[in-house]
Amino acid sequence: MTTVPRAHDMLTNVDMGEMKPPEWMIRVKEDTFKGGASFLANRELDEVLEEMDTLGVERAVLIARMPDVSARTRKFVEERPDRFSLGLGGFDFMRPMPSIRTLQSMAADFPVSYTISGPSFWGDGMYPPDHAVYFPLYTKACELELPVCLNTGIPGPPLPAEAQNPIHLDRVCIRFPELKLCMVHGADPWWDLAIRLMIKYRNLRLMTSAWAPKRLPESVLHYLRTRGKNRIIFASDSPVLSQTRCITEATELDLEPDVLDAYLYGNAQEFFFGGSAEDRKAAP
């Protein structure tokens, strides 16, 4: 494998739950990802850190649900806040004020990199991201300068997909130009539409979580090599897809070293972590 000087994994899981997974998750594992036993595995801190160190992964963002962080996830961020932060899901769009208070409190108590939601996964998929129920979240996120990540593309589980069409982000970007907004889990089959929106809006990014790099369409790779060099962000969705597999495949893509570095590290550093220390020192 080509040596990777540095990377961030912007969407990972260390707590897949202790209970038997629902049938839809089993179907996604077997039918969509062809996953083995590791697909739903809970891994320990030392094991995860060893893989990250081997691959050059400086930080990983762990998905957690409000209002509580599981004991396993809490251990990761409390013992190594320099290596782990949270992506907070579980926002209750029907009762926004309690969720807003919880989000603000948790952002003060934990290292939080973004908040995340899957439009197909709640409300029977009836509320796309440009619906007014999302506006309290967007407003608070702008206030906290916290990026919002939204699932785009047809979901793996048998859920309505239309709410995750990237076109619904068009009005969001217009109404909330201050909002840092990132499409996650790719945008299949609407990749070209997602690219067109990123050309149109400076505050929009695309994260390739849950997509093996070798499966990314050529249109995305072409955009990454050209005018979208700073727009595409790496993530694995480990253990759904392992960090080792995803970073290995990323290094095998036909990308110049500076483009690969932007994809694996630089774009996440700028968008989620405020740029490099060198960038901050150079700023006026």
Contacts in CASP RR format, 6 or more apart in sequence:
PFRMAT RR
TARGET T0000
AUTHOR 0000-0000-0000
METHOD contacts of the structure
MODEL  1
MTTVPRAHDMLTNVDMGEMKPPEWMIRVKEDTFKGGASFLANRELDEVLE
EMDTLGVERAVLIARMPDVSARTRKFVEERPDRFSLGLGGFDFMRPMPSI
RTLQSMAADFPVSYTISGPSFWGDGMYPPDHAVYFPLYTKACELELPVCL
NTGIPGPPLPAEAQNPIHLDRVCIRFPELKLCMVHGADPWWDLAIRLMIK
YRNLRLMTSAWAPKRLPESVLHYLRTRGKNRIIFASDSPVLSQTRCITEA
TELDLEPDVLDAYLYGNAQEFFFGGSAEDRKAAP
1 247 0 8 1.000
1 248 0 8 1.000
1 251 0 8 1.000
2 251 0 8 1.000
2 252 0 8 1.000
4 55 0 8 1.000
4 56 0 8 1.000
4 247 0 8 1.000
4 250 0 8 1.000
4 251 0 8 1.000
4 264 0 8 1.000
5 56 0 8 1.000
5 261 0 8 1.000
5 265 0 8 1.000
6 56 0 8 1.000
6 58 0 8 1.000
6 261 0 8 1.000
6 264 0 8 1.000
6 265 0 8 1.000
7 55 0 8 1.000
7 56 0 8 1.000
7 57 0 8 1.000
7 58 0 8 1.000
7 234 0 8 1.000
7 247 0 8 1.000
7 264 0 8 1.000
7 265 0 8 1.000
8 57 0 8 1.000
8 58 0 8 1.000
8 59 0 8 1.000
8 60 0 8 1.000
8 61 0 8 1.000
8 234 0 8 1.000
8 264 0 8 1.000
8 265 0 8 1.000
8 266 0 8 1.000
8 268 0 8 1.000
8 269 0 8 1.000
8 272 0 8 1.000
8 273 0 8 1.000
9 52 0 8 1.000
9 57 0 8 1.000
9 59 0 8 1.000
9 60 0 8 1.000
9 61 0 8 1.000
9 234 0 8 1.000
9 235 0 8 1.000
9 236 0 8 1.000
9 238 0 8 1.000
9 243 0 8 1.000
9 246 0 8 1.000
10 60 0 8 1.000
10 61 0 8 1.000
10 113 0 8 1.000
10 207 0 8 1.000
10 209 0 8 1.000
10 233 0 8 1.000
10 234 0 8 1.000
10 235 0 8 1.000
10 268 0 8 1.000
10 272 0 8 1.000
11 61 0 8 1.000
11 63 0 8 1.000
11 87 0 8 1.000
11 116 0 8 1.000
11 149 0 8 1.000
11 184 0 8 1.000
11 207 0 8 1.000
11 209 0 8 1.000
11 210 0 8 1.000
11 235 0 8 1.000
11 236 0 8 1.000
11 237 0 8 1.000
12 60 0 8 1.000
12 61 0 8 1.000
12 62 0 8 1.000
12 63 0 8 1.000
12 235 0 8 1.000
12 236 0 8 1.000
12 237 0 8 1.000
12 238 0 8 1.000
12 243 0 8 1.000
13 62 0 8 1.000
13 63 0 8 1.000
13 237 0 8 1.000
13 238 0 8 1.000
13 239 0 8 1.000
13 240 0 8 1.000
14 42 0 8 1.000
14 43 0 8 1.000
14 48 0 8 1.000
14 62 0 8 1.000
14 72 0 8 1.000
14 73 0 8 1.000
14 76 0 8 1.000
15 42 0 8 1.000
15 62 0 8 1.000
15 64 0 8 1.000
15 70 0 8 1.000
15 72 0 8 1.000
15 73 0 8 1.000
16 40 0 8 1.000
16 41 0 8 1.000
16 42 0 8 1.000
16 239 0 8 1.000
17 42 0 8 1.000
17 70 0 8 1.000
18 42 0 8 1.000
21 29 0 8 1.000
21 40 0 8 1.000
24 157 0 8 1.000
24 158 0 8 1.000
25 40 0 8 1.000
25 157 0 8 1.000
27 157 0 8 1.000
27 158 0 8 1.000
28 156 0 8 1.000
28 157 0 8 1.000
29 35 0 8 1.000
29 36 0 8 1.000
29 39 0 8 1.000
29 40 0 8 1.000
32 156 0 8 1.000
33 39 0 8 1.000
33 240 0 8 1.000
33 241 0 8 1.000
38 239 0 8 1.000
38 242 0 8 1.000
39 239 0 8 1.000
39 240 0 8 1.000
40 239 0 8 1.000
41 239 0 8 1.000
42 72 0 8 1.000
43 239 0 8 1.000
45 75 0 8 1.000
45 76 0 8 1.000
45 79 0 8 1.000
45 80 0 8 1.000
48 60 0 8 1.000
48 76 0 8 1.000
49 80 0 8 1.000
49 83 0 8 1.000
51 57 0 8 1.000
51 242 0 8 1.000
51 243 0 8 1.000
51 244 0 8 1.000
52 58 0 8 1.000
52 60 0 8 1.000
52 83 0 8 1.000
52 243 0 8 1.000
54 244 0 8 1.000
55 243 0 8 1.000
55 244 0 8 1.000
55 247 0 8 1.000
57 243 0 8 1.000
57 247 0 8 1.000
58 83 0 8 1.000
58 265 0 8 1.000
59 82 0 8 1.000
59 83 0 8 1.000
59 84 0 8 1.000
59 85 0 8 1.000
59 273 0 8 1.000
60 83 0 8 1.000
60 84 0 8 1.000
60 238 0 8 1.000
60 243 0 8 1.000
61 84 0 8 1.000
61 85 0 8 1.000
61 86 0 8 1.000
61 87 0 8 1.000
61 113 0 8 1.000
61 114 0 8 1.000
61 235 0 8 1.000
61 272 0 8 1.000
62 73 0 8 1.000
62 76 0 8 1.000
62 77 0 8 1.000
62 84 0 8 1.000
62 85 0 8 1.000
62 86 0 8 1.000
62 87 0 8 1.000
63 86 0 8 1.000
63 87 0 8 1.000
63 89 0 8 1.000
63 116 0 8 1.000
64 70 0 8 1.000
64 73 0 8 1.000
64 86 0 8 1.000
64 87 0 8 1.000
64 88 0 8 1.000
64 89 0 8 1.000
65 88 0 8 1.000
65 89 0 8 1.000
65 90 0 8 1.000
66 88 0 8 1.000
66 89 0 8 1.000
66 90 0 8 1.000
66 91 0 8 1.000
66 99 0 8 1.000
66 102 0 8 1.000
66 103 0 8 1.000
66 106 0 8 1.000
67 102 0 8 1.000
67 106 0 8 1.000
69 77 0 8 1.000
69 86 0 8 1.000
69 106 0 8 1.000
69 110 0 8 1.000
73 86 0 8 1.000
76 84 0 8 1.000
77 84 0 8 1.000
77 85 0 8 1.000
77 86 0 8 1.000
77 110 0 8 1.000
77 111 0 8 1.000
81 111 0 8 1.000
84 111 0 8 1.000
85 110 0 8 1.000
85 111 0 8 1.000
85 112 0 8 1.000
85 113 0 8 1.000
86 106 0 8 1.000
86 110 0 8 1.000
86 111 0 8 1.000
86 112 0 8 1.000
86 113 0 8 1.000
87 112 0 8 1.000
87 113 0 8 1.000
87 114 0 8 1.000
87 115 0 8 1.000
87 116 0 8 1.000
87 149 0 8 1.000
88 103 0 8 1.000
88 106 0 8 1.000
88 107 0 8 1.000
88 112 0 8 1.000
88 114 0 8 1.000
88 115 0 8 1.000
88 116 0 8 1.000
89 115 0 8 1.000
89 116 0 8 1.000
89 117 0 8 1.000
90 99 0 8 1.000
90 117 0 8 1.000
91 99 0 8 1.000
91 103 0 8 1.000
91 115 0 8 1.000
91 117 0 8 1.000
91 137 0 8 1.000
92 98 0 8 1.000
92 99 0 8 1.000
93 99 0 8 1.000
93 117 0 8 1.000
93 122 0 8 1.000
93 127 0 8 1.000
93 133 0 8 1.000
93 134 0 8 1.000
93 136 0 8 1.000
93 137 0 8 1.000
94 133 0 8 1.000
96 133 0 8 1.000
96 136 0 8 1.000
96 137 0 8 1.000
97 136 0 8 1.000
99 136 0 8 1.000
99 137 0 8 1.000
100 136 0 8 1.000
100 137 0 8 1.000
100 140 0 8 1.000
103 115 0 8 1.000
103 137 0 8 1.000
103 140 0 8 1.000
103 144 0 8 1.000
103 146 0 8 1.000
104 140 0 8 1.000
104 144 0 8 1.000
106 112 0 8 1.000
107 144 0 8 1.000
107 146 0 8 1.000
112 146 0 8 1.000
113 147 0 8 1.000
113 272 0 8 1.000
113 273 0 8 1.000
114 146 0 8 1.000
114 147 0 8 1.000
114 148 0 8 1.000
114 149 0 8 1.000
114 182 0 8 1.000
114 272 0 8 1.000
115 137 0 8 1.000
115 141 0 8 1.000
115 146 0 8 1.000
115 147 0 8 1.000
115 148 0 8 1.000
115 149 0 8 1.000
116 148 0 8 1.000
116 149 0 8 1.000
116 150 0 8 1.000
116 151 0 8 1.000
116 184 0 8 1.000
117 134 0 8 1.000
117 137 0 8 1.000
117 148 0 8 1.000
117 149 0 8 1.000
117 150 0 8 1.000
117 151 0 8 1.000
118 150 0 8 1.000
118 151 0 8 1.000
118 155 0 8 1.000
118 164 0 8 1.000
119 125 0 8 1.000
119 127 0 8 1.000
119 128 0 8 1.000
119 129 0 8 1.000
119 150 0 8 1.000
119 151 0 8 1.000
119 163 0 8 1.000
119 164 0 8 1.000
119 168 0 8 1.000
120 151 0 8 1.000
120 155 0 8 1.000
120 157 0 8 1.000
120 159 0 8 1.000
120 160 0 8 1.000
120 161 0 8 1.000
120 163 0 8 1.000
120 164 0 8 1.000
121 151 0 8 1.000
121 155 0 8 1.000
121 157 0 8 1.000
121 159 0 8 1.000
124 160 0 8 1.000
125 159 0 8 1.000
125 160 0 8 1.000
125 162 0 8 1.000
125 163 0 8 1.000
126 160 0 8 1.000
126 163 0 8 1.000
127 133 0 8 1.000
127 134 0 8 1.000
127 163 0 8 1.000
128 162 0 8 1.000
128 163 0 8 1.000
128 164 0 8 1.000
128 165 0 8 1.000
128 168 0 8 1.000
129 150 0 8 1.000
129 163 0 8 1.000
129 168 0 8 1.000
129 169 0 8 1.000
129 172 0 8 1.000
130 168 0 8 1.000
130 169 0 8 1.000
130 170 0 8 1.000
130 171 0 8 1.000
130 172 0 8 1.000
134 172 0 8 1.000
135 175 0 8 1.000
137 148 0 8 1.000
138 148 0 8 1.000
138 172 0 8 1.000
138 175 0 8 1.000
138 176 0 8 1.000
138 179 0 8 1.000
139 176 0 8 1.000
140 146 0 8 1.000
141 147 0 8 1.000
141 148 0 8 1.000
141 179 0 8 1.000
141 180 0 8 1.000
142 176 0 8 1.000
142 178 0 8 1.000
142 179 0 8 1.000
145 180 0 8 1.000
146 180 0 8 1.000
147 180 0 8 1.000
147 181 0 8 1.000
147 182 0 8 1.000
147 271 0 8 1.000
147 272 0 8 1.000
148 179 0 8 1.000
148 180 0 8 1.000
148 181 0 8 1.000
148 182 0 8 1.000
149 181 0 8 1.000
149 182 0 8 1.000
149 183 0 8 1.000
149 184 0 8 1.000
149 207 0 8 1.000
150 164 0 8 1.000
150 169 0 8 1.000
150 181 0 8 1.000
150 182 0 8 1.000
150 183 0 8 1.000
150 184 0 8 1.000
151 164 0 8 1.000
151 183 0 8 1.000
151 184 0 8 1.000
151 185 0 8 1.000
152 164 0 8 1.000
152 165 0 8 1.000
152 166 0 8 1.000
152 169 0 8 1.000
152 183 0 8 1.000
152 184 0 8 1.000
152 185 0 8 1.000
152 186 0 8 1.000
152 187 0 8 1.000
152 190 0 8 1.000
152 194 0 8 1.000
152 206 0 8 1.000
153 161 0 8 1.000
153 164 0 8 1.000
153 165 0 8 1.000
153 166 0 8 1.000
153 185 0 8 1.000
153 186 0 8 1.000
153 187 0 8 1.000
153 188 0 8 1.000
153 189 0 8 1.000
153 190 0 8 1.000
154 161 0 8 1.000
154 164 0 8 1.000
154 188 0 8 1.000
154 189 0 8 1.000
155 161 0 8 1.000
155 164 0 8 1.000
155 185 0 8 1.000
165 190 0 8 1.000
165 193 0 8 1.000
166 183 0 8 1.000
166 187 0 8 1.000
166 190 0 8 1.000
166 193 0 8 1.000
166 194 0 8 1.000
166 197 0 8 1.000
167 190 0 8 1.000
167 193 0 8 1.000
167 197 0 8 1.000
169 181 0 8 1.000
169 183 0 8 1.000
169 197 0 8 1.000
169 204 0 8 1.000
170 197 0 8 1.000
170 200 0 8 1.000
172 179 0 8 1.000
172 181 0 8 1.000
173 179 0 8 1.000
173 181 0 8 1.000
173 197 0 8 1.000
173 200 0 8 1.000
173 201 0 8 1.000
173 203 0 8 1.000
173 204 0 8 1.000
177 201 0 8 1.000
177 203 0 8 1.000
178 203 0 8 1.000
179 203 0 8 1.000
180 203 0 8 1.000
180 205 0 8 1.000
180 271 0 8 1.000
181 201 0 8 1.000
181 203 0 8 1.000
181 204 0 8 1.000
181 205 0 8 1.000
182 204 0 8 1.000
182 205 0 8 1.000
182 206 0 8 1.000
182 207 0 8 1.000
182 233 0 8 1.000
182 271 0 8 1.000
183 194 0 8 1.000
183 204 0 8 1.000
183 205 0 8 1.000
183 206 0 8 1.000
183 207 0 8 1.000
184 207 0 8 1.000
184 209 0 8 1.000
184 235 0 8 1.000
185 207 0 8 1.000
185 209 0 8 1.000
185 210 0 8 1.000
185 211 0 8 1.000
185 237 0 8 1.000
186 194 0 8 1.000
186 206 0 8 1.000
186 207 0 8 1.000
186 208 0 8 1.000
186 209 0 8 1.000
186 210 0 8 1.000
186 211 0 8 1.000
187 193 0 8 1.000
187 194 0 8 1.000
187 206 0 8 1.000
188 211 0 8 1.000
191 217 0 8 1.000
191 219 0 8 1.000
191 220 0 8 1.000
192 219 0 8 1.000
194 206 0 8 1.000
195 206 0 8 1.000
195 219 0 8 1.000
195 220 0 8 1.000
195 223 0 8 1.000
197 204 0 8 1.000
198 204 0 8 1.000
198 205 0 8 1.000
198 206 0 8 1.000
198 223 0 8 1.000
198 228 0 8 1.000
198 231 0 8 1.000
199 227 0 8 1.000
204 231 0 8 1.000
205 231 0 8 1.000
205 232 0 8 1.000
205 233 0 8 1.000
205 267 0 8 1.000
205 271 0 8 1.000
206 220 0 8 1.000
206 231 0 8 1.000
206 232 0 8 1.000
206 233 0 8 1.000
207 232 0 8 1.000
207 233 0 8 1.000
207 234 0 8 1.000
207 235 0 8 1.000
208 216 0 8 1.000
208 220 0 8 1.000
208 232 0 8 1.000
208 233 0 8 1.000
208 234 0 8 1.000
208 235 0 8 1.000
209 235 0 8 1.000
209 236 0 8 1.000
209 237 0 8 1.000
210 235 0 8 1.000
210 236 0 8 1.000
210 237 0 8 1.000
210 240 0 8 1.000
210 241 0 8 1.000
211 241 0 8 1.000
212 241 0 8 1.000
212 245 0 8 1.000
212 246 0 8 1.000
212 249 0 8 1.000
213 246 0 8 1.000
213 249 0 8 1.000
213 250 0 8 1.000
213 252 0 8 1.000
213 253 0 8 1.000
214 249 0 8 1.000
214 252 0 8 1.000
214 253 0 8 1.000
216 253 0 8 1.000
220 232 0 8 1.000
221 253 0 8 1.000
221 254 0 8 1.000
221 255 0 8 1.000
223 231 0 8 1.000
223 232 0 8 1.000
224 231 0 8 1.000
224 232 0 8 1.000
224 255 0 8 1.000
224 259 0 8 1.000
224 262 0 8 1.000
224 263 0 8 1.000
225 255 0 8 1.000
225 256 0 8 1.000
225 259 0 8 1.000
229 258 0 8 1.000
229 259 0 8 1.000
229 262 0 8 1.000
230 262 0 8 1.000
230 267 0 8 1.000
230 270 0 8 1.000
231 267 0 8 1.000
232 263 0 8 1.000
232 267 0 8 1.000
233 263 0 8 1.000
233 267 0 8 1.000
233 268 0 8 1.000
233 271 0 8 1.000
234 246 0 8 1.000
234 247 0 8 1.000
234 250 0 8 1.000
234 263 0 8 1.000
234 264 0 8 1.000
234 265 0 8 1.000
234 267 0 8 1.000
234 268 0 8 1.000
236 242 0 8 1.000
236 243 0 8 1.000
236 245 0 8 1.000
236 246 0 8 1.000
236 247 0 8 1.000
238 246 0 8 1.000
247 264 0 8 1.000
250 260 0 8 1.000
250 263 0 8 1.000
250 264 0 8 1.000
251 260 0 8 1.000
253 260 0 8 1.000
255 263 0 8 1.000
266 275 0 8 1.000
266 276 0 8 1.000
269 275 0 8 1.000
269 276 0 8 1.000
270 276 0 8 1.000
270 279 0 8 1.000
274 280 0 8 1.000
END
